[in-house]
Amino acid sequence: MALLKCDICDGSLTMEMDGESAKCDVCGMKHTKERLKVKLKETENSSSDSSNSSF
Ligand SMILES: [Zn+2]
């Protein structure tokens, strides 16, 4: 699983207790679950270009 990074400072994100958001360890920026989902999708799309295409 890819490590989520902050949009602002590229710091690592820590999931909040409620599981609905994640907070940046560095700048304290809060990222919602929906935002994290979008980020994950972006990561998958950008990395799938060079990875295997057996399917
Ligand atoms: Zn940050």
mmCIF file of the protein (N, C-alpha, C, O) and its ligand, coordinates in Angstrom:
data_MODEL
# 
_entry.id   MODEL 
# 
loop_
_entity.id 
_entity.type 
_entity.pdbx_number_of_molecules 
1 polymer     1 
2 non-polymer 1 
# 
_entity_poly.entity_id                      1 
_entity_poly.type                           'polypeptide(L)' 
_entity_poly.nstd_linkage                   no 
_entity_poly.nstd_monomer                   no 
_entity_poly.pdbx_seq_one_letter_code       MALLKCDICDGSLTMEMDGESAKCDVCGMKHTKERLKVKLKETENSSSDSSNSSF 
_entity_poly.pdbx_seq_one_letter_code_can   MALLKCDICDGSLTMEMDGESAKCDVCGMKHTKERLKVKLKETENSSSDSSNSSF 
_entity_poly.pdbx_strand_id                 A 
# 
loop_
_entity_poly_seq.entity_id 
_entity_poly_seq.num 
_entity_poly_seq.mon_id 
_entity_poly_seq.hetero 
1 1  MET n 
1 2  ALA n 
1 3  LEU n 
1 4  LEU n 
1 5  LYS n 
1 6  CYS n 
1 7  ASP n 
1 8  ILE n 
1 9  CYS n 
1 10 ASP n 
1 11 GLY n 
1 12 SER n 
1 13 LEU n 
1 14 THR n 
1 15 MET n 
1 16 GLU n 
1 17 MET n 
1 18 ASP n 
1 19 GLY n 
1 20 GLU n 
1 21 SER n 
1 22 ALA n 
1 23 LYS n 
1 24 CYS n 
1 25 ASP n 
1 26 VAL n 
1 27 CYS n 
1 28 GLY n 
1 29 MET n 
1 30 LYS n 
1 31 HIS n 
1 32 THR n 
1 33 LYS n 
1 34 GLU n 
1 35 ARG n 
1 36 LEU n 
1 37 LYS n 
1 38 VAL n 
1 39 LYS n 
1 40 LEU n 
1 41 LYS n 
1 42 GLU n 
1 43 THR n 
1 44 GLU n 
1 45 ASN n 
1 46 SER n 
1 47 SER n 
1 48 SER n 
1 49 ASP n 
1 50 SER n 
1 51 SER n 
1 52 ASN n 
1 53 SER n 
1 54 SER n 
1 55 PHE n 
# 
loop_
_struct_asym.id 
_struct_asym.entity_id 
A 1 
B 2 
# 
loop_
_chem_comp.id 
_chem_comp.type 
_chem_comp.mon_nstd_flag 
ALA 'L-peptide linking' y 
ARG 'L-peptide linking' y 
ASN 'L-peptide linking' y 
ASP 'L-peptide linking' y 
CYS 'L-peptide linking' y 
GLU 'L-peptide linking' y 
GLY 'peptide linking'   y 
HIS 'L-peptide linking' y 
ILE 'L-peptide linking' y 
LEU 'L-peptide linking' y 
LYS 'L-peptide linking' y 
MET 'L-peptide linking' y 
PHE 'L-peptide linking' y 
SER 'L-peptide linking' y 
THR 'L-peptide linking' y 
VAL 'L-peptide linking' y 
ZN  non-polymer         . 
# 
_pdbx_entity_nonpoly.entity_id   2 
_pdbx_entity_nonpoly.name        ? 
_pdbx_entity_nonpoly.comp_id     ZN 
# 
_pdbx_nonpoly_scheme.asym_id         B 
_pdbx_nonpoly_scheme.entity_id       2 
_pdbx_nonpoly_scheme.mon_id          ZN 
_pdbx_nonpoly_scheme.ndb_seq_num     1 
_pdbx_nonpoly_scheme.pdb_seq_num     101 
_pdbx_nonpoly_scheme.auth_seq_num    101 
_pdbx_nonpoly_scheme.pdb_mon_id      ZN 
_pdbx_nonpoly_scheme.auth_mon_id     ZN 
_pdbx_nonpoly_scheme.pdb_strand_id   A 
_pdbx_nonpoly_scheme.pdb_ins_code    . 
# 
loop_
_atom_site.group_PDB 
_atom_site.id 
_atom_site.type_symbol 
_atom_site.label_atom_id 
_atom_site.label_alt_id 
_atom_site.label_comp_id 
_atom_site.label_asym_id 
_atom_site.label_entity_id 
_atom_site.label_seq_id 
_atom_site.pdbx_PDB_ins_code 
_atom_site.Cartn_x 
_atom_site.Cartn_y 
_atom_site.Cartn_z 
_atom_site.occupancy 
_atom_site.B_iso_or_equiv 
_atom_site.pdbx_formal_charge 
_atom_site.auth_seq_id 
_atom_site.auth_comp_id 
_atom_site.auth_asym_id 
_atom_site.auth_atom_id 
_atom_site.pdbx_PDB_model_num 
ATOM   1   N  N  . MET A 1 1  ? 0.842   -1.198 0.000   1.00 0.00 ? 1   MET A N  1 
ATOM   2   C  CA . MET A 1 1  ? 0.000   0.000  0.000   1.00 0.00 ? 1   MET A CA 1 
ATOM   3   C  C  . MET A 1 1  ? 0.878   1.249  0.000   1.00 0.00 ? 1   MET A C  1 
ATOM   4   O  O  . MET A 1 1  ? 1.856   1.348  0.741   1.00 0.00 ? 1   MET A O  1 
ATOM   5   N  N  . ALA A 1 2  ? 0.505   2.181  -0.839  1.00 0.00 ? 2   ALA A N  1 
ATOM   6   C  CA . ALA A 1 2  ? 1.306   3.397  -0.968  1.00 0.00 ? 2   ALA A CA 1 
ATOM   7   C  C  . ALA A 1 2  ? 1.176   4.282  0.260   1.00 0.00 ? 2   ALA A C  1 
ATOM   8   O  O  . ALA A 1 2  ? 0.112   4.371  0.872   1.00 0.00 ? 2   ALA A O  1 
ATOM   9   N  N  . LEU A 1 3  ? 2.261   4.923  0.604   1.00 0.00 ? 3   LEU A N  1 
ATOM   10  C  CA . LEU A 1 3  ? 2.246   5.844  1.726   1.00 0.00 ? 3   LEU A CA 1 
ATOM   11  C  C  . LEU A 1 3  ? 1.657   7.179  1.276   1.00 0.00 ? 3   LEU A C  1 
ATOM   12  O  O  . LEU A 1 3  ? 2.084   7.761  0.278   1.00 0.00 ? 3   LEU A O  1 
ATOM   13  N  N  . LEU A 1 4  ? 0.668   7.648  2.035   1.00 0.00 ? 4   LEU A N  1 
ATOM   14  C  CA . LEU A 1 4  ? 0.028   8.897  1.652   1.00 0.00 ? 4   LEU A CA 1 
ATOM   15  C  C  . LEU A 1 4  ? 0.870   10.086 2.077   1.00 0.00 ? 4   LEU A C  1 
ATOM   16  O  O  . LEU A 1 4  ? 1.446   10.117 3.165   1.00 0.00 ? 4   LEU A O  1 
ATOM   17  N  N  . LYS A 1 5  ? 0.923   11.061 1.186   1.00 0.00 ? 5   LYS A N  1 
ATOM   18  C  CA . LYS A 1 5  ? 1.733   12.238 1.472   1.00 0.00 ? 5   LYS A CA 1 
ATOM   19  C  C  . LYS A 1 5  ? 0.896   13.501 1.426   1.00 0.00 ? 5   LYS A C  1 
ATOM   20  O  O  . LYS A 1 5  ? -0.117  13.579 0.731   1.00 0.00 ? 5   LYS A O  1 
ATOM   21  N  N  . CYS A 1 6  ? 1.344   14.481 2.181   1.00 0.00 ? 6   CYS A N  1 
ATOM   22  C  CA . CYS A 1 6  ? 0.656   15.764 2.281   1.00 0.00 ? 6   CYS A CA 1 
ATOM   23  C  C  . CYS A 1 6  ? 0.752   16.535 0.964   1.00 0.00 ? 6   CYS A C  1 
ATOM   24  O  O  . CYS A 1 6  ? 1.793   16.549 0.307   1.00 0.00 ? 6   CYS A O  1 
ATOM   25  N  N  . ASP A 1 7  ? -0.371  17.180 0.592   1.00 0.00 ? 7   ASP A N  1 
ATOM   26  C  CA . ASP A 1 7  ? -0.381  17.995 -0.622  1.00 0.00 ? 7   ASP A CA 1 
ATOM   27  C  C  . ASP A 1 7  ? 0.528   19.211 -0.471  1.00 0.00 ? 7   ASP A C  1 
ATOM   28  O  O  . ASP A 1 7  ? 1.151   19.663 -1.432  1.00 0.00 ? 7   ASP A O  1 
ATOM   29  N  N  . ILE A 1 8  ? 0.590   19.723 0.738   1.00 0.00 ? 8   ILE A N  1 
ATOM   30  C  CA . ILE A 1 8  ? 1.274   20.985 0.988   1.00 0.00 ? 8   ILE A CA 1 
ATOM   31  C  C  . ILE A 1 8  ? 2.790   20.802 1.107   1.00 0.00 ? 8   ILE A C  1 
ATOM   32  O  O  . ILE A 1 8  ? 3.559   21.459 0.406   1.00 0.00 ? 8   ILE A O  1 
ATOM   33  N  N  . CYS A 1 9  ? 3.205   19.908 1.994   1.00 0.00 ? 9   CYS A N  1 
ATOM   34  C  CA . CYS A 1 9  ? 4.634   19.836 2.319   1.00 0.00 ? 9   CYS A CA 1 
ATOM   35  C  C  . CYS A 1 9  ? 5.233   18.467 2.005   1.00 0.00 ? 9   CYS A C  1 
ATOM   36  O  O  . CYS A 1 9  ? 6.424   18.258 2.233   1.00 0.00 ? 9   CYS A O  1 
ATOM   37  N  N  . ASP A 1 10 ? 4.438   17.532 1.488   1.00 0.00 ? 10  ASP A N  1 
ATOM   38  C  CA . ASP A 1 10 ? 4.939   16.200 1.146   1.00 0.00 ? 10  ASP A CA 1 
ATOM   39  C  C  . ASP A 1 10 ? 5.292   15.376 2.377   1.00 0.00 ? 10  ASP A C  1 
ATOM   40  O  O  . ASP A 1 10 ? 5.969   14.353 2.275   1.00 0.00 ? 10  ASP A O  1 
ATOM   41  N  N  . GLY A 1 11 ? 4.833   15.824 3.532   1.00 0.00 ? 11  GLY A N  1 
ATOM   42  C  CA . GLY A 1 11 ? 5.064   15.068 4.762   1.00 0.00 ? 11  GLY A CA 1 
ATOM   43  C  C  . GLY A 1 11 ? 4.170   13.842 4.812   1.00 0.00 ? 11  GLY A C  1 
ATOM   44  O  O  . GLY A 1 11 ? 3.212   13.737 4.047   1.00 0.00 ? 11  GLY A O  1 
ATOM   45  N  N  . SER A 1 12 ? 4.478   12.915 5.707   1.00 0.00 ? 12  SER A N  1 
ATOM   46  C  CA . SER A 1 12 ? 3.672   11.696 5.800   1.00 0.00 ? 12  SER A CA 1 
ATOM   47  C  C  . SER A 1 12 ? 2.396   11.959 6.581   1.00 0.00 ? 12  SER A C  1 
ATOM   48  O  O  . SER A 1 12 ? 2.382   12.741 7.532   1.00 0.00 ? 12  SER A O  1 
ATOM   49  N  N  . LEU A 1 13 ? 1.315   11.286 6.160   1.00 0.00 ? 13  LEU A N  1 
ATOM   50  C  CA . LEU A 1 13 ? 0.014   11.476 6.791   1.00 0.00 ? 13  LEU A CA 1 
ATOM   51  C  C  . LEU A 1 13 ? -0.283  10.355 7.773   1.00 0.00 ? 13  LEU A C  1 
ATOM   52  O  O  . LEU A 1 13 ? 0.023   9.190  7.520   1.00 0.00 ? 13  LEU A O  1 
ATOM   53  N  N  . THR A 1 14 ? -0.886  10.729 8.903   1.00 0.00 ? 14  THR A N  1 
ATOM   54  C  CA . THR A 1 14 ? -1.295  9.756  9.900   1.00 0.00 ? 14  THR A CA 1 
ATOM   55  C  C  . THR A 1 14 ? -2.808  9.736  9.990   1.00 0.00 ? 14  THR A C  1 
ATOM   56  O  O  . THR A 1 14 ? -3.441  10.782 10.137  1.00 0.00 ? 14  THR A O  1 
ATOM   57  N  N  . MET A 1 15 ? -3.389  8.544  9.902   1.00 0.00 ? 15  MET A N  1 
ATOM   58  C  CA . MET A 1 15 ? -4.847  8.405  9.952   1.00 0.00 ? 15  MET A CA 1 
ATOM   59  C  C  . MET A 1 15 ? -5.364  8.863  11.309  1.00 0.00 ? 15  MET A C  1 
ATOM   60  O  O  . MET A 1 15 ? -4.781  8.544  12.346  1.00 0.00 ? 15  MET A O  1 
ATOM   61  N  N  . GLU A 1 16 ? -6.457  9.610  11.294  1.00 0.00 ? 16  GLU A N  1 
ATOM   62  C  CA . GLU A 1 16 ? -7.085  10.063 12.526  1.00 0.00 ? 16  GLU A CA 1 
ATOM   63  C  C  . GLU A 1 16 ? -7.842  8.914  13.180  1.00 0.00 ? 16  GLU A C  1 
ATOM   64  O  O  . GLU A 1 16 ? -8.149  7.912  12.535  1.00 0.00 ? 16  GLU A O  1 
ATOM   65  N  N  . MET A 1 17 ? -8.140  9.070  14.469  1.00 0.00 ? 17  MET A N  1 
ATOM   66  C  CA . MET A 1 17 ? -8.828  8.027  15.237  1.00 0.00 ? 17  MET A CA 1 
ATOM   67  C  C  . MET A 1 17 ? -10.172 7.657  14.615  1.00 0.00 ? 17  MET A C  1 
ATOM   68  O  O  . MET A 1 17 ? -10.551 6.486  14.589  1.00 0.00 ? 17  MET A O  1 
ATOM   69  N  N  . ASP A 1 18 ? -10.891 8.666  14.113  1.00 0.00 ? 18  ASP A N  1 
ATOM   70  C  CA . ASP A 1 18 ? -12.236 8.413  13.576  1.00 0.00 ? 18  ASP A CA 1 
ATOM   71  C  C  . ASP A 1 18 ? -12.193 7.685  12.230  1.00 0.00 ? 18  ASP A C  1 
ATOM   72  O  O  . ASP A 1 18 ? -13.214 7.191  11.751  1.00 0.00 ? 18  ASP A O  1 
ATOM   73  N  N  . GLY A 1 19 ? -11.005 7.624  11.628  1.00 0.00 ? 19  GLY A N  1 
ATOM   74  C  CA . GLY A 1 19 ? -10.873 6.926  10.358  1.00 0.00 ? 19  GLY A CA 1 
ATOM   75  C  C  . GLY A 1 19 ? -11.457 7.680  9.184   1.00 0.00 ? 19  GLY A C  1 
ATOM   76  O  O  . GLY A 1 19 ? -11.551 7.142  8.080   1.00 0.00 ? 19  GLY A O  1 
ATOM   77  N  N  . GLU A 1 20 ? -11.850 8.921  9.412   1.00 0.00 ? 20  GLU A N  1 
ATOM   78  C  CA . GLU A 1 20 ? -12.491 9.703  8.357   1.00 0.00 ? 20  GLU A CA 1 
ATOM   79  C  C  . GLU A 1 20 ? -11.534 10.709 7.724   1.00 0.00 ? 20  GLU A C  1 
ATOM   80  O  O  . GLU A 1 20 ? -11.864 11.344 6.723   1.00 0.00 ? 20  GLU A O  1 
ATOM   81  N  N  . SER A 1 21 ? -10.369 10.847 8.302   1.00 0.00 ? 21  SER A N  1 
ATOM   82  C  CA . SER A 1 21 ? -9.428  11.825 7.771   1.00 0.00 ? 21  SER A CA 1 
ATOM   83  C  C  . SER A 1 21 ? -8.018  11.464 8.217   1.00 0.00 ? 21  SER A C  1 
ATOM   84  O  O  . SER A 1 21 ? -7.815  10.603 9.073   1.00 0.00 ? 21  SER A O  1 
ATOM   85  N  N  . ALA A 1 22 ? -7.059  12.139 7.619   1.00 0.00 ? 22  ALA A N  1 
ATOM   86  C  CA . ALA A 1 22 ? -5.674  11.927 7.989   1.00 0.00 ? 22  ALA A CA 1 
ATOM   87  C  C  . ALA A 1 22 ? -4.992  13.272 8.167   1.00 0.00 ? 22  ALA A C  1 
ATOM   88  O  O  . ALA A 1 22 ? -5.301  14.238 7.468   1.00 0.00 ? 22  ALA A O  1 
ATOM   89  N  N  . LYS A 1 23 ? -4.063  13.323 9.110   1.00 0.00 ? 23  LYS A N  1 
ATOM   90  C  CA . LYS A 1 23 ? -3.397  14.582 9.409   1.00 0.00 ? 23  LYS A CA 1 
ATOM   91  C  C  . LYS A 1 23 ? -1.929  14.493 9.064   1.00 0.00 ? 23  LYS A C  1 
ATOM   92  O  O  . LYS A 1 23 ? -1.285  13.466 9.276   1.00 0.00 ? 23  LYS A O  1 
ATOM   93  N  N  . CYS A 1 24 ? -1.410  15.580 8.529   1.00 0.00 ? 24  CYS A N  1 
ATOM   94  C  CA . CYS A 1 24 ? 0.004   15.623 8.183   1.00 0.00 ? 24  CYS A CA 1 
ATOM   95  C  C  . CYS A 1 24 ? 0.842   15.751 9.451   1.00 0.00 ? 24  CYS A C  1 
ATOM   96  O  O  . CYS A 1 24 ? 0.549   16.571 10.321  1.00 0.00 ? 24  CYS A O  1 
ATOM   97  N  N  . ASP A 1 25 ? 1.879   14.938 9.545   1.00 0.00 ? 25  ASP A N  1 
ATOM   98  C  CA . ASP A 1 25 ? 2.760   14.971 10.713  1.00 0.00 ? 25  ASP A CA 1 
ATOM   99  C  C  . ASP A 1 25 ? 3.563   16.258 10.764  1.00 0.00 ? 25  ASP A C  1 
ATOM   100 O  O  . ASP A 1 25 ? 3.971   16.708 11.835  1.00 0.00 ? 25  ASP A O  1 
ATOM   101 N  N  . VAL A 1 26 ? 3.786   16.844 9.602   1.00 0.00 ? 26  VAL A N  1 
ATOM   102 C  CA . VAL A 1 26 ? 4.705   17.976 9.516   1.00 0.00 ? 26  VAL A CA 1 
ATOM   103 C  C  . VAL A 1 26 ? 3.994   19.318 9.682   1.00 0.00 ? 26  VAL A C  1 
ATOM   104 O  O  . VAL A 1 26 ? 4.346   20.102 10.563  1.00 0.00 ? 26  VAL A O  1 
ATOM   105 N  N  . CYS A 1 27 ? 2.986   19.586 8.831   1.00 0.00 ? 27  CYS A N  1 
ATOM   106 C  CA . CYS A 1 27 ? 2.347   20.907 8.854   1.00 0.00 ? 27  CYS A CA 1 
ATOM   107 C  C  . CYS A 1 27 ? 0.982   20.873 9.526   1.00 0.00 ? 27  CYS A C  1 
ATOM   108 O  O  . CYS A 1 27 ? 0.403   21.928 9.785   1.00 0.00 ? 27  CYS A O  1 
ATOM   109 N  N  . GLY A 1 28 ? 0.456   19.692 9.813   1.00 0.00 ? 28  GLY A N  1 
ATOM   110 C  CA . GLY A 1 28 ? -0.816  19.600 10.519  1.00 0.00 ? 28  GLY A CA 1 
ATOM   111 C  C  . GLY A 1 28 ? -2.032  19.727 9.629   1.00 0.00 ? 28  GLY A C  1 
ATOM   112 O  O  . GLY A 1 28 ? -3.158  19.778 10.123  1.00 0.00 ? 28  GLY A O  1 
ATOM   113 N  N  . MET A 1 29 ? -1.825  19.779 8.325   1.00 0.00 ? 29  MET A N  1 
ATOM   114 C  CA . MET A 1 29 ? -2.931  19.873 7.372   1.00 0.00 ? 29  MET A CA 1 
ATOM   115 C  C  . MET A 1 29 ? -3.799  18.629 7.459   1.00 0.00 ? 29  MET A C  1 
ATOM   116 O  O  . MET A 1 29 ? -3.295  17.507 7.489   1.00 0.00 ? 29  MET A O  1 
ATOM   117 N  N  . LYS A 1 30 ? -5.122  18.842 7.501   1.00 0.00 ? 30  LYS A N  1 
ATOM   118 C  CA . LYS A 1 30 ? -6.037  17.719 7.597   1.00 0.00 ? 30  LYS A CA 1 
ATOM   119 C  C  . LYS A 1 30 ? -6.559  17.361 6.214   1.00 0.00 ? 30  LYS A C  1 
ATOM   120 O  O  . LYS A 1 30 ? -7.012  18.232 5.472   1.00 0.00 ? 30  LYS A O  1 
ATOM   121 N  N  . HIS A 1 31 ? -6.496  16.076 5.868   1.00 0.00 ? 31  HIS A N  1 
ATOM   122 C  CA . HIS A 1 31 ? -6.975  15.612 4.571   1.00 0.00 ? 31  HIS A CA 1 
ATOM   123 C  C  . HIS A 1 31 ? -8.151  14.685 4.794   1.00 0.00 ? 31  HIS A C  1 
ATOM   124 O  O  . HIS A 1 31 ? -8.067  13.743 5.582   1.00 0.00 ? 31  HIS A O  1 
ATOM   125 N  N  . THR A 1 32 ? -9.249  14.951 4.101   1.00 0.00 ? 32  THR A N  1 
ATOM   126 C  CA . THR A 1 32 ? -10.434 14.125 4.277   1.00 0.00 ? 32  THR A CA 1 
ATOM   127 C  C  . THR A 1 32 ? -10.270 12.778 3.582   1.00 0.00 ? 32  THR A C  1 
ATOM   128 O  O  . THR A 1 32 ? -9.405  12.593 2.726   1.00 0.00 ? 32  THR A O  1 
ATOM   129 N  N  . LYS A 1 33 ? -11.127 11.853 3.977   1.00 0.00 ? 33  LYS A N  1 
ATOM   130 C  CA . LYS A 1 33 ? -11.093 10.511 3.396   1.00 0.00 ? 33  LYS A CA 1 
ATOM   131 C  C  . LYS A 1 33 ? -11.289 10.568 1.884   1.00 0.00 ? 33  LYS A C  1 
ATOM   132 O  O  . LYS A 1 33 ? -10.618 9.862  1.131   1.00 0.00 ? 33  LYS A O  1 
ATOM   133 N  N  . GLU A 1 34 ? -12.218 11.419 1.453   1.00 0.00 ? 34  GLU A N  1 
ATOM   134 C  CA . GLU A 1 34 ? -12.488 11.556 0.022   1.00 0.00 ? 34  GLU A CA 1 
ATOM   135 C  C  . GLU A 1 34 ? -11.239 12.026 -0.713  1.00 0.00 ? 34  GLU A C  1 
ATOM   136 O  O  . GLU A 1 34 ? -10.929 11.548 -1.804  1.00 0.00 ? 34  GLU A O  1 
ATOM   137 N  N  . ARG A 1 35 ? -10.529 12.963 -0.103  1.00 0.00 ? 35  ARG A N  1 
ATOM   138 C  CA . ARG A 1 35 ? -9.315  13.502 -0.719  1.00 0.00 ? 35  ARG A CA 1 
ATOM   139 C  C  . ARG A 1 35 ? -8.255  12.398 -0.818  1.00 0.00 ? 35  ARG A C  1 
ATOM   140 O  O  . ARG A 1 35 ? -7.541  12.299 -1.816  1.00 0.00 ? 35  ARG A O  1 
ATOM   141 N  N  . LEU A 1 36 ? -8.166  11.582 0.216   1.00 0.00 ? 36  LEU A N  1 
ATOM   142 C  CA . LEU A 1 36 ? -7.176  10.507 0.220   1.00 0.00 ? 36  LEU A CA 1 
ATOM   143 C  C  . LEU A 1 36 ? -7.492  9.501  -0.884  1.00 0.00 ? 36  LEU A C  1 
ATOM   144 O  O  . LEU A 1 36 ? -6.593  8.967  -1.533  1.00 0.00 ? 36  LEU A O  1 
ATOM   145 N  N  . LYS A 1 37 ? -8.775  9.256  -1.082  1.00 0.00 ? 37  LYS A N  1 
ATOM   146 C  CA . LYS A 1 37 ? -9.203  8.311  -2.124  1.00 0.00 ? 37  LYS A CA 1 
ATOM   147 C  C  . LYS A 1 37 ? -8.752  8.810  -3.497  1.00 0.00 ? 37  LYS A C  1 
ATOM   148 O  O  . LYS A 1 37 ? -8.240  8.046  -4.315  1.00 0.00 ? 37  LYS A O  1 
ATOM   149 N  N  . VAL A 1 38 ? -8.955  10.102 -3.729  1.00 0.00 ? 38  VAL A N  1 
ATOM   150 C  CA . VAL A 1 38 ? -8.551  10.707 -5.005  1.00 0.00 ? 38  VAL A CA 1 
ATOM   151 C  C  . VAL A 1 38 ? -7.045  10.592 -5.178  1.00 0.00 ? 38  VAL A C  1 
ATOM   152 O  O  . VAL A 1 38 ? -6.554  10.267 -6.259  1.00 0.00 ? 38  VAL A O  1 
ATOM   153 N  N  . LYS A 1 39 ? -6.325  10.863 -4.105  1.00 0.00 ? 39  LYS A N  1 
ATOM   154 C  CA . LYS A 1 39 ? -4.871  10.799 -4.176  1.00 0.00 ? 39  LYS A CA 1 
ATOM   155 C  C  . LYS A 1 39 ? -4.404  9.385  -4.500  1.00 0.00 ? 39  LYS A C  1 
ATOM   156 O  O  . LYS A 1 39 ? -3.498  9.191  -5.310  1.00 0.00 ? 39  LYS A O  1 
ATOM   157 N  N  . LEU A 1 40 ? -5.028  8.401  -3.863  1.00 0.00 ? 40  LEU A N  1 
ATOM   158 C  CA . LEU A 1 40 ? -4.657  7.010  -4.113  1.00 0.00 ? 40  LEU A CA 1 
ATOM   159 C  C  . LEU A 1 40 ? -4.896  6.642  -5.570  1.00 0.00 ? 40  LEU A C  1 
ATOM   160 O  O  . LEU A 1 40 ? -4.084  5.958  -6.192  1.00 0.00 ? 40  LEU A O  1 
ATOM   161 N  N  . LYS A 1 41 ? -6.020  7.102  -6.102  1.00 0.00 ? 41  LYS A N  1 
ATOM   162 C  CA . LYS A 1 41 ? -6.370  6.818  -7.484  1.00 0.00 ? 41  LYS A CA 1 
ATOM   163 C  C  . LYS A 1 41 ? -5.327  7.424  -8.428  1.00 0.00 ? 41  LYS A C  1 
ATOM   164 O  O  . LYS A 1 41 ? -4.890  6.791  -9.390  1.00 0.00 ? 41  LYS A O  1 
ATOM   165 N  N  . GLU A 1 42 ? -4.944  8.665  -8.126  1.00 0.00 ? 42  GLU A N  1 
ATOM   166 C  CA . GLU A 1 42 ? -3.940  9.349  -8.939  1.00 0.00 ? 42  GLU A CA 1 
ATOM   167 C  C  . GLU A 1 42 ? -2.635  8.565  -8.939  1.00 0.00 ? 42  GLU A C  1 
ATOM   168 O  O  . GLU A 1 42 ? -1.976  8.421  -9.969  1.00 0.00 ? 42  GLU A O  1 
ATOM   169 N  N  . THR A 1 43 ? -2.278  8.063  -7.767  1.00 0.00 ? 43  THR A N  1 
ATOM   170 C  CA . THR A 1 43 ? -1.031  7.309  -7.634  1.00 0.00 ? 43  THR A CA 1 
ATOM   171 C  C  . THR A 1 43 ? -1.093  6.033  -8.458  1.00 0.00 ? 43  THR A C  1 
ATOM   172 O  O  . THR A 1 43 ? -0.139  5.680  -9.151  1.00 0.00 ? 43  THR A O  1 
ATOM   173 N  N  . GLU A 1 44 ? -2.235  5.341  -8.374  1.00 0.00 ? 44  GLU A N  1 
ATOM   174 C  CA . GLU A 1 44 ? -2.397  4.102  -9.138  1.00 0.00 ? 44  GLU A CA 1 
ATOM   175 C  C  . GLU A 1 44 ? -2.290  4.369  -10.636 1.00 0.00 ? 44  GLU A C  1 
ATOM   176 O  O  . GLU A 1 44 ? -1.590  3.659  -11.359 1.00 0.00 ? 44  GLU A O  1 
ATOM   177 N  N  . ASN A 1 45 ? -2.990  5.396  -11.085 1.00 0.00 ? 45  ASN A N  1 
ATOM   178 C  CA . ASN A 1 45 ? -3.006  5.713  -12.505 1.00 0.00 ? 45  ASN A CA 1 
ATOM   179 C  C  . ASN A 1 45 ? -1.622  6.064  -13.033 1.00 0.00 ? 45  ASN A C  1 
ATOM   180 O  O  . ASN A 1 45 ? -1.233  5.630  -14.117 1.00 0.00 ? 45  ASN A O  1 
ATOM   181 N  N  . SER A 1 46 ? -0.886  6.851  -12.261 1.00 0.00 ? 46  SER A N  1 
ATOM   182 C  CA . SER A 1 46 ? 0.408   7.309  -12.743 1.00 0.00 ? 46  SER A CA 1 
ATOM   183 C  C  . SER A 1 46 ? 1.440   6.186  -12.705 1.00 0.00 ? 46  SER A C  1 
ATOM   184 O  O  . SER A 1 46 ? 2.396   6.196  -13.481 1.00 0.00 ? 46  SER A O  1 
ATOM   185 N  N  . SER A 1 47 ? 1.252   5.211  -11.799 1.00 0.00 ? 47  SER A N  1 
ATOM   186 C  CA . SER A 1 47 ? 2.245   4.146  -11.688 1.00 0.00 ? 47  SER A CA 1 
ATOM   187 C  C  . SER A 1 47 ? 1.911   2.956  -12.585 1.00 0.00 ? 47  SER A C  1 
ATOM   188 O  O  . SER A 1 47 ? 2.770   2.116  -12.855 1.00 0.00 ? 47  SER A O  1 
ATOM   189 N  N  . SER A 1 48 ? 0.652   2.885  -13.050 1.00 0.00 ? 48  SER A N  1 
ATOM   190 C  CA . SER A 1 48 ? 0.252   1.736  -13.847 1.00 0.00 ? 48  SER A CA 1 
ATOM   191 C  C  . SER A 1 48 ? 0.811   1.797  -15.264 1.00 0.00 ? 48  SER A C  1 
ATOM   192 O  O  . SER A 1 48 ? 0.798   0.802  -15.989 1.00 0.00 ? 48  SER A O  1 
ATOM   193 N  N  . ASP A 1 49 ? 1.300   2.965  -15.650 1.00 0.00 ? 49  ASP A N  1 
ATOM   194 C  CA . ASP A 1 49 ? 1.834   3.113  -17.006 1.00 0.00 ? 49  ASP A CA 1 
ATOM   195 C  C  . ASP A 1 49 ? 3.042   2.227  -17.229 1.00 0.00 ? 49  ASP A C  1 
ATOM   196 O  O  . ASP A 1 49 ? 3.175   1.588  -18.273 1.00 0.00 ? 49  ASP A O  1 
ATOM   197 N  N  . SER A 1 50 ? 3.925   2.194  -16.235 1.00 0.00 ? 50  SER A N  1 
ATOM   198 C  CA . SER A 1 50 ? 5.187   1.491  -16.404 1.00 0.00 ? 50  SER A CA 1 
ATOM   199 C  C  . SER A 1 50 ? 5.153   0.076  -15.833 1.00 0.00 ? 50  SER A C  1 
ATOM   200 O  O  . SER A 1 50 ? 6.051   -0.725 -16.094 1.00 0.00 ? 50  SER A O  1 
ATOM   201 N  N  . SER A 1 51 ? 4.103   -0.231 -15.045 1.00 0.00 ? 51  SER A N  1 
ATOM   202 C  CA . SER A 1 51 ? 4.038   -1.563 -14.447 1.00 0.00 ? 51  SER A CA 1 
ATOM   203 C  C  . SER A 1 51 ? 3.520   -2.594 -15.462 1.00 0.00 ? 51  SER A C  1 
ATOM   204 O  O  . SER A 1 51 ? 3.144   -2.242 -16.580 1.00 0.00 ? 51  SER A O  1 
ATOM   205 N  N  . ASN A 1 52 ? 3.507   -3.840 -15.062 1.00 0.00 ? 52  ASN A N  1 
ATOM   206 C  CA . ASN A 1 52 ? 3.122   -4.898 -15.998 1.00 0.00 ? 52  ASN A CA 1 
ATOM   207 C  C  . ASN A 1 52 ? 1.681   -4.757 -16.452 1.00 0.00 ? 52  ASN A C  1 
ATOM   208 O  O  . ASN A 1 52 ? 0.841   -4.242 -15.713 1.00 0.00 ? 52  ASN A O  1 
ATOM   209 N  N  . SER A 1 53 ? 1.390   -5.210 -17.658 1.00 0.00 ? 53  SER A N  1 
ATOM   210 C  CA . SER A 1 53 ? 0.049   -5.094 -18.216 1.00 0.00 ? 53  SER A CA 1 
ATOM   211 C  C  . SER A 1 53 ? -0.447  -6.476 -18.636 1.00 0.00 ? 53  SER A C  1 
ATOM   212 O  O  . SER A 1 53 ? -0.929  -6.665 -19.753 1.00 0.00 ? 53  SER A O  1 
ATOM   213 N  N  . SER A 1 54 ? -0.321  -7.433 -17.725 1.00 0.00 ? 54  SER A N  1 
ATOM   214 C  CA . SER A 1 54 ? -0.683  -8.806 -18.048 1.00 0.00 ? 54  SER A CA 1 
ATOM   215 C  C  . SER A 1 54 ? -2.187  -8.986 -18.186 1.00 0.00 ? 54  SER A C  1 
ATOM   216 O  O  . SER A 1 54 ? -2.653  -9.966 -18.766 1.00 0.00 ? 54  SER A O  1 
ATOM   217 N  N  . PHE A 1 55 ? -2.952  -8.023 -17.644 1.00 0.00 ? 55  PHE A N  1 
ATOM   218 C  CA . PHE A 1 55 ? -4.396  -8.157 -17.765 1.00 0.00 ? 55  PHE A CA 1 
ATOM   219 C  C  . PHE A 1 55 ? -4.857  -7.475 -19.007 1.00 0.00 ? 55  PHE A C  1 
ATOM   220 O  O  . PHE A 1 55 ? -6.053  -7.470 -19.301 1.00 0.00 ? 55  PHE A O  1 
HETATM 221 ZN ZN . ZN  B 2 .  ? 1.976   18.826 5.376   1.00 0.00 2 101 ZN  A ZN 1 
# 
